[in-house]
Amino acid sequence: MSGANAMQVSSLSLPEVKLITMPRYPDGRGYFTETYSRARFAPHIGDIGFVQDNQSYSAKAFTVRGLHFQAPPHAQAKLVRVLSGAVWDVAVDARKGSPTYGHWAGAHLSADIGEQMFIPEGFLHGFMTLAPDTVITYKVSSYYQPGSEGSVHWASPELAITWPATPLDVTVSEKDAGAVAFERFNSP
């Protein structure tokens, strides 16, 4: 496929984090799109064996989920897309020794456009909803393991993430509100 019907892949400010947009084929009924093809995605993100799909619903705009991770050996690569609404999606490099450790990349993802964000293993992931009744889905490369999960506070000042709303405007879980600041985070 070429031109307007081509898969579009671009690196964000962290080169391993990718923004992917698949073509949509509209007709009188709506549209059709291929959301994932292992063969088409592999040249851009590697041949990842995704093992589980997750879905998240947030009733309110400016709901924050994250910054989450799973520690090795259960680390997860993620492929995130929005089914309804829109989000500001963020990945933070948490790989010890990486030249971009503590740097972040973000992208606007919406159901209207259908962008997807690929986050490799070794990165924290979080998002803020930009509309009420937002639904996201994401593929992961490792099964969820409760003993391996962790989180870093989404508003850690040392990360200086540009979020679309201030901490006073957001809805966040107690668990995420109590997450450790990045400066005290000991990356696994």
Contacts in CASP RR format, 6 or more apart in sequence:
PFRMAT RR
TARGET T0000
AUTHOR 0000-0000-0000
METHOD contacts of the structure
MODEL  1
MSGANAMQVSSLSLPEVKLITMPRYPDGRGYFTETYSRARFAPHIGDIGF
VQDNQSYSAKAFTVRGLHFQAPPHAQAKLVRVLSGAVWDVAVDARKGSPT
YGHWAGAHLSADIGEQMFIPEGFLHGFMTLAPDTVITYKVSSYYQPGSEG
SVHWASPELAITWPATPLDVTVSEKDAGAVAFERFNSP
1 7 0 8 1.000
1 23 0 8 1.000
4 23 0 8 1.000
5 23 0 8 1.000
5 25 0 8 1.000
6 23 0 8 1.000
7 20 0 8 1.000
7 21 0 8 1.000
7 22 0 8 1.000
7 23 0 8 1.000
7 40 0 8 1.000
8 20 0 8 1.000
8 21 0 8 1.000
9 18 0 8 1.000
9 19 0 8 1.000
9 20 0 8 1.000
9 44 0 8 1.000
10 18 0 8 1.000
10 19 0 8 1.000
11 17 0 8 1.000
11 18 0 8 1.000
11 19 0 8 1.000
12 18 0 8 1.000
12 19 0 8 1.000
12 91 0 8 1.000
12 105 0 8 1.000
12 106 0 8 1.000
12 107 0 8 1.000
12 117 0 8 1.000
13 103 0 8 1.000
13 104 0 8 1.000
13 105 0 8 1.000
13 106 0 8 1.000
14 91 0 8 1.000
14 93 0 8 1.000
14 100 0 8 1.000
14 103 0 8 1.000
14 104 0 8 1.000
14 105 0 8 1.000
14 123 0 8 1.000
16 120 0 8 1.000
16 123 0 8 1.000
17 91 0 8 1.000
17 105 0 8 1.000
17 106 0 8 1.000
17 117 0 8 1.000
17 118 0 8 1.000
17 119 0 8 1.000
17 120 0 8 1.000
17 123 0 8 1.000
18 44 0 8 1.000
18 45 0 8 1.000
18 117 0 8 1.000
18 118 0 8 1.000
19 107 0 8 1.000
19 115 0 8 1.000
19 116 0 8 1.000
19 117 0 8 1.000
20 41 0 8 1.000
20 44 0 8 1.000
20 45 0 8 1.000
20 79 0 8 1.000
20 115 0 8 1.000
20 116 0 8 1.000
20 117 0 8 1.000
20 118 0 8 1.000
21 113 0 8 1.000
21 114 0 8 1.000
21 115 0 8 1.000
21 116 0 8 1.000
22 33 0 8 1.000
22 34 0 8 1.000
22 35 0 8 1.000
22 114 0 8 1.000
22 116 0 8 1.000
23 33 0 8 1.000
24 31 0 8 1.000
24 32 0 8 1.000
24 33 0 8 1.000
24 114 0 8 1.000
25 31 0 8 1.000
25 32 0 8 1.000
25 33 0 8 1.000
33 114 0 8 1.000
34 40 0 8 1.000
35 81 0 8 1.000
35 116 0 8 1.000
36 50 0 8 1.000
36 79 0 8 1.000
36 139 0 8 1.000
38 47 0 8 1.000
38 48 0 8 1.000
38 49 0 8 1.000
41 48 0 8 1.000
41 79 0 8 1.000
41 118 0 8 1.000
42 48 0 8 1.000
44 118 0 8 1.000
45 77 0 8 1.000
45 79 0 8 1.000
45 118 0 8 1.000
45 120 0 8 1.000
48 77 0 8 1.000
48 79 0 8 1.000
48 141 0 8 1.000
49 141 0 8 1.000
50 77 0 8 1.000
50 79 0 8 1.000
50 139 0 8 1.000
50 140 0 8 1.000
50 141 0 8 1.000
51 140 0 8 1.000
51 141 0 8 1.000
51 142 0 8 1.000
51 143 0 8 1.000
52 139 0 8 1.000
52 140 0 8 1.000
52 142 0 8 1.000
52 143 0 8 1.000
52 144 0 8 1.000
53 137 0 8 1.000
53 138 0 8 1.000
53 139 0 8 1.000
53 140 0 8 1.000
54 137 0 8 1.000
54 138 0 8 1.000
54 140 0 8 1.000
54 144 0 8 1.000
55 83 0 8 1.000
55 135 0 8 1.000
55 136 0 8 1.000
55 137 0 8 1.000
56 65 0 8 1.000
56 135 0 8 1.000
56 136 0 8 1.000
56 137 0 8 1.000
56 138 0 8 1.000
57 133 0 8 1.000
57 134 0 8 1.000
57 135 0 8 1.000
58 65 0 8 1.000
58 129 0 8 1.000
58 133 0 8 1.000
58 134 0 8 1.000
58 135 0 8 1.000
58 171 0 8 1.000
59 132 0 8 1.000
59 133 0 8 1.000
60 129 0 8 1.000
60 132 0 8 1.000
60 171 0 8 1.000
61 129 0 8 1.000
61 130 0 8 1.000
61 131 0 8 1.000
61 132 0 8 1.000
61 134 0 8 1.000
62 128 0 8 1.000
62 129 0 8 1.000
62 130 0 8 1.000
62 164 0 8 1.000
62 165 0 8 1.000
62 169 0 8 1.000
62 170 0 8 1.000
62 171 0 8 1.000
63 128 0 8 1.000
63 129 0 8 1.000
63 134 0 8 1.000
63 170 0 8 1.000
63 171 0 8 1.000
63 172 0 8 1.000
64 126 0 8 1.000
64 127 0 8 1.000
64 128 0 8 1.000
64 154 0 8 1.000
64 163 0 8 1.000
64 170 0 8 1.000
64 171 0 8 1.000
64 172 0 8 1.000
64 176 0 8 1.000
65 126 0 8 1.000
65 127 0 8 1.000
65 172 0 8 1.000
65 173 0 8 1.000
65 176 0 8 1.000
66 124 0 8 1.000
66 125 0 8 1.000
66 126 0 8 1.000
66 127 0 8 1.000
66 151 0 8 1.000
66 152 0 8 1.000
66 154 0 8 1.000
66 176 0 8 1.000
66 179 0 8 1.000
67 90 0 8 1.000
67 92 0 8 1.000
67 124 0 8 1.000
67 125 0 8 1.000
67 126 0 8 1.000
67 151 0 8 1.000
67 152 0 8 1.000
67 153 0 8 1.000
67 154 0 8 1.000
67 179 0 8 1.000
68 124 0 8 1.000
68 125 0 8 1.000
68 126 0 8 1.000
68 149 0 8 1.000
68 150 0 8 1.000
68 151 0 8 1.000
69 75 0 8 1.000
69 76 0 8 1.000
69 94 0 8 1.000
69 122 0 8 1.000
69 123 0 8 1.000
69 124 0 8 1.000
69 125 0 8 1.000
69 149 0 8 1.000
69 150 0 8 1.000
69 151 0 8 1.000
69 152 0 8 1.000
69 188 0 8 1.000
70 76 0 8 1.000
70 142 0 8 1.000
70 144 0 8 1.000
70 145 0 8 1.000
70 148 0 8 1.000
70 149 0 8 1.000
70 150 0 8 1.000
71 148 0 8 1.000
71 149 0 8 1.000
71 150 0 8 1.000
71 188 0 8 1.000
72 121 0 8 1.000
72 148 0 8 1.000
72 188 0 8 1.000
74 142 0 8 1.000
74 143 0 8 1.000
74 144 0 8 1.000
74 145 0 8 1.000
74 148 0 8 1.000
75 121 0 8 1.000
75 122 0 8 1.000
75 142 0 8 1.000
75 148 0 8 1.000
76 121 0 8 1.000
76 140 0 8 1.000
76 141 0 8 1.000
76 142 0 8 1.000
77 118 0 8 1.000
77 119 0 8 1.000
77 120 0 8 1.000
77 121 0 8 1.000
77 140 0 8 1.000
77 141 0 8 1.000
78 117 0 8 1.000
78 118 0 8 1.000
78 119 0 8 1.000
78 125 0 8 1.000
78 138 0 8 1.000
78 139 0 8 1.000
78 140 0 8 1.000
78 141 0 8 1.000
79 116 0 8 1.000
79 117 0 8 1.000
79 118 0 8 1.000
79 119 0 8 1.000
79 138 0 8 1.000
79 139 0 8 1.000
80 89 0 8 1.000
80 109 0 8 1.000
80 116 0 8 1.000
80 117 0 8 1.000
80 118 0 8 1.000
80 119 0 8 1.000
80 125 0 8 1.000
80 127 0 8 1.000
80 136 0 8 1.000
80 137 0 8 1.000
80 138 0 8 1.000
81 109 0 8 1.000
81 114 0 8 1.000
81 115 0 8 1.000
81 116 0 8 1.000
81 117 0 8 1.000
81 136 0 8 1.000
81 137 0 8 1.000
81 138 0 8 1.000
82 109 0 8 1.000
82 110 0 8 1.000
82 111 0 8 1.000
82 114 0 8 1.000
82 115 0 8 1.000
82 134 0 8 1.000
82 135 0 8 1.000
82 136 0 8 1.000
83 111 0 8 1.000
83 135 0 8 1.000
83 136 0 8 1.000
83 137 0 8 1.000
84 111 0 8 1.000
84 133 0 8 1.000
84 134 0 8 1.000
84 135 0 8 1.000
85 110 0 8 1.000
85 111 0 8 1.000
85 112 0 8 1.000
85 129 0 8 1.000
85 130 0 8 1.000
85 131 0 8 1.000
85 133 0 8 1.000
85 134 0 8 1.000
85 135 0 8 1.000
86 108 0 8 1.000
86 109 0 8 1.000
86 110 0 8 1.000
86 111 0 8 1.000
86 112 0 8 1.000
86 129 0 8 1.000
86 130 0 8 1.000
86 131 0 8 1.000
86 134 0 8 1.000
87 108 0 8 1.000
87 109 0 8 1.000
87 110 0 8 1.000
87 127 0 8 1.000
87 128 0 8 1.000
87 129 0 8 1.000
87 130 0 8 1.000
87 134 0 8 1.000
87 136 0 8 1.000
88 106 0 8 1.000
88 107 0 8 1.000
88 108 0 8 1.000
88 127 0 8 1.000
88 128 0 8 1.000
88 130 0 8 1.000
88 163 0 8 1.000
88 164 0 8 1.000
89 106 0 8 1.000
89 107 0 8 1.000
89 108 0 8 1.000
89 109 0 8 1.000
89 117 0 8 1.000
89 125 0 8 1.000
89 126 0 8 1.000
89 127 0 8 1.000
90 104 0 8 1.000
90 105 0 8 1.000
90 106 0 8 1.000
90 125 0 8 1.000
90 126 0 8 1.000
90 127 0 8 1.000
90 128 0 8 1.000
90 161 0 8 1.000
91 104 0 8 1.000
91 105 0 8 1.000
91 106 0 8 1.000
91 117 0 8 1.000
91 119 0 8 1.000
91 123 0 8 1.000
91 124 0 8 1.000
91 125 0 8 1.000
91 126 0 8 1.000
92 102 0 8 1.000
92 103 0 8 1.000
92 104 0 8 1.000
92 123 0 8 1.000
92 124 0 8 1.000
92 125 0 8 1.000
92 152 0 8 1.000
92 159 0 8 1.000
92 161 0 8 1.000
92 182 0 8 1.000
93 100 0 8 1.000
93 101 0 8 1.000
93 102 0 8 1.000
93 103 0 8 1.000
93 104 0 8 1.000
93 122 0 8 1.000
93 123 0 8 1.000
94 101 0 8 1.000
94 102 0 8 1.000
94 122 0 8 1.000
94 123 0 8 1.000
94 124 0 8 1.000
94 152 0 8 1.000
94 185 0 8 1.000
94 187 0 8 1.000
95 101 0 8 1.000
95 122 0 8 1.000
95 123 0 8 1.000
95 187 0 8 1.000
96 187 0 8 1.000
101 187 0 8 1.000
102 158 0 8 1.000
102 159 0 8 1.000
102 182 0 8 1.000
104 159 0 8 1.000
104 161 0 8 1.000
106 117 0 8 1.000
107 115 0 8 1.000
107 117 0 8 1.000
108 115 0 8 1.000
108 130 0 8 1.000
109 115 0 8 1.000
109 116 0 8 1.000
109 117 0 8 1.000
109 127 0 8 1.000
109 136 0 8 1.000
110 130 0 8 1.000
111 135 0 8 1.000
119 125 0 8 1.000
121 141 0 8 1.000
124 151 0 8 1.000
124 152 0 8 1.000
126 154 0 8 1.000
127 136 0 8 1.000
128 154 0 8 1.000
128 163 0 8 1.000
128 164 0 8 1.000
128 165 0 8 1.000
128 170 0 8 1.000
130 164 0 8 1.000
150 179 0 8 1.000
151 175 0 8 1.000
151 176 0 8 1.000
151 179 0 8 1.000
151 180 0 8 1.000
152 179 0 8 1.000
152 180 0 8 1.000
152 181 0 8 1.000
152 182 0 8 1.000
152 185 0 8 1.000
153 176 0 8 1.000
153 177 0 8 1.000
153 178 0 8 1.000
153 179 0 8 1.000
153 180 0 8 1.000
153 181 0 8 1.000
153 182 0 8 1.000
154 161 0 8 1.000
154 163 0 8 1.000
154 172 0 8 1.000
154 176 0 8 1.000
154 179 0 8 1.000
155 161 0 8 1.000
155 163 0 8 1.000
155 167 0 8 1.000
156 181 0 8 1.000
156 182 0 8 1.000
156 183 0 8 1.000
157 181 0 8 1.000
158 181 0 8 1.000
158 182 0 8 1.000
158 183 0 8 1.000
159 182 0 8 1.000
163 170 0 8 1.000
END
